[in-house]
Amino acid sequence: MLFEFERDFAGSLRCIPMIARQKLDIVCIKLSLRQWSQFSREDRETLTKLPCTTADEQAAYRALVAHLIAARSNEPLRPLDAPTLADWQEPDRMPEAVMGQAQVDGVVPPTPAQWAGLTPLQRFALIKLARSKHENENFVPAMKEFGVLQPEHA
């Protein structure tokens, strides 16, 4: 599943789509774009489509990513700190980063009801986009795509 806002850069799977980024976070692996680009197109499609919900699925996903990094990359596997509870799993608490990015972009952040109504992957995407260290041009398009974009009130 690719979001419309990421089709230009992730549709070819040359960039890591949000669905794969979420799964990598779940299994606590930091994957660089360089490592991702060394995977075959089939590898990337597999990592996008494989389920990663149950403990067994997560273990299999983590093992596959570790194998692909070892087989295709000259870089080591870099673990992420295990989150106690990822922000995107909390429908009743919007992170400050999302509110701050909305303010920076001159838009109203999602209401609590809108935030709660987003899917976990949509919440994950908005949080990742809000916390991005790069100039972020996809936060507002993502909000629009998810149906939570409102004009800033004057």
ZIURGI-V824289 format. One record per residue. N is the residue number from 1. RES is the residue in one letter. PSI is psi in radians with two decimals (* if undefined). OMEGA is omega as a letter, one per 30 degrees, with the letter a starting at -180 (NA if undefined). Layout:
[[N,RES,PSI,OMEGA] [N,RES,PSI,OMEGA]]
This chain:
[[1,M,2.11,l] [2,L,2.48,l] [3,F,2.69,l] [4,E,-0.71,a] [5,F,-0.32,a] [6,E,0.04,a] [7,R,-0.66,a] [8,D,-0.70,a] [9,F,-0.37,a] [10,A,-0.23,a] [11,G,-0.59,l] [12,S,-0.09,a] [13,L,0.38,l] [14,R,-0.37,l] [15,C,2.78,a] [16,I,2.01,a] [17,P,2.77,a] [18,M,-0.68,a] [19,I,-0.68,l] [20,A,-0.65,l] [21,R,-0.69,l] [22,Q,-0.79,a] [23,K,-0.68,l] [24,L,-0.70,l] [25,D,-0.72,a] [26,I,-0.72,a] [27,V,0.12,l] [28,C,0.83,l] [29,I,2.27,l] [30,K,2.01,a] [31,L,2.19,l] [32,S,2.76,l] [33,L,-0.59,l] [34,R,-0.79,l] [35,Q,-0.81,l] [36,W,-0.76,a] [37,S,-0.32,l] [38,Q,-0.19,l] [39,F,2.65,l] [40,S,2.86,l] [41,R,-0.70,l] [42,E,-0.72,l] [43,D,-0.82,a] [44,R,-0.73,l] [45,E,-0.73,l] [46,T,-0.80,a] [47,L,-0.44,l] [48,T,-0.64,a] [49,K,-0.45,a] [50,L,2.43,l] [51,P,2.67,a] [52,C,0.84,a] [53,T,-0.91,a] [54,T,2.90,l] [55,A,-0.71,l] [56,D,-0.75,l] [57,E,-0.70,l] [58,Q,-0.71,l] [59,A,-0.73,l] [60,A,-0.72,l] [61,Y,-0.82,a] [62,R,-0.77,l] [63,A,-0.72,l] [64,L,-0.79,l] [65,V,-0.77,l] [66,A,-0.75,l] [67,H,-0.80,a] [68,L,-0.70,l] [69,I,-0.80,a] [70,A,-0.69,a] [71,A,-0.55,a] [72,R,-0.18,a] [73,S,2.62,l] [74,N,0.18,a] [75,E,2.64,l] [76,P,2.82,l] [77,L,2.31,l] [78,R,1.96,a] [79,P,2.63,l] [80,L,2.65,l] [81,D,2.41,l] [82,A,2.11,l] [83,P,2.49,l] [84,T,-0.75,l] [85,L,2.08,a] [86,A,2.41,a] [87,D,-0.61,a] [88,W,-0.25,l] [89,Q,-0.05,a] [90,E,1.64,a] [91,P,-0.26,a] [92,D,0.23,l] [93,R,1.84,l] [94,M,2.27,l] [95,P,2.61,l] [96,E,-0.61,a] [97,A,-0.66,a] [98,V,-0.78,l] [99,M,-0.71,l] [100,G,-0.72,l] [101,Q,-0.67,l] [102,A,-0.76,l] [103,Q,-0.80,l] [104,V,-0.69,a] [105,D,-0.01,l] [106,G,0.54,l] [107,V,2.80,l] [108,V,2.30,l] [109,P,2.83,l] [110,P,2.56,l] [111,T,2.87,l] [112,P,-0.68,l] [113,A,-0.70,l] [114,Q,-0.77,l] [115,W,-0.82,a] [116,A,-0.50,a] [117,G,-0.18,l] [118,L,2.67,l] [119,T,2.78,l] [120,P,-0.67,l] [121,L,-0.65,l] [122,Q,-0.75,l] [123,R,-0.74,l] [124,F,-0.83,a] [125,A,-0.82,a] [126,L,-0.69,l] [127,I,-0.81,l] [128,K,-0.77,a] [129,L,-0.64,l] [130,A,-0.54,a] [131,R,0.04,a] [132,S,2.43,l] [133,K,-0.14,l] [134,H,2.86,l] [135,E,2.25,a] [136,N,1.94,l] [137,E,-0.07,a] [138,N,-0.07,a] [139,F,-0.89,a] [140,V,-0.79,l] [141,P,-0.64,l] [142,A,-0.78,l] [143,M,-0.72,l] [144,K,-0.82,l] [145,E,-0.63,a] [146,F,-0.03,l] [147,G,0.42,a] [148,V,0.20,a] [149,L,2.17,l] [150,Q,2.59,l] [151,P,2.61,l] [152,E,2.36,l] [153,H,2.38,a] [154,A,*,NA]]
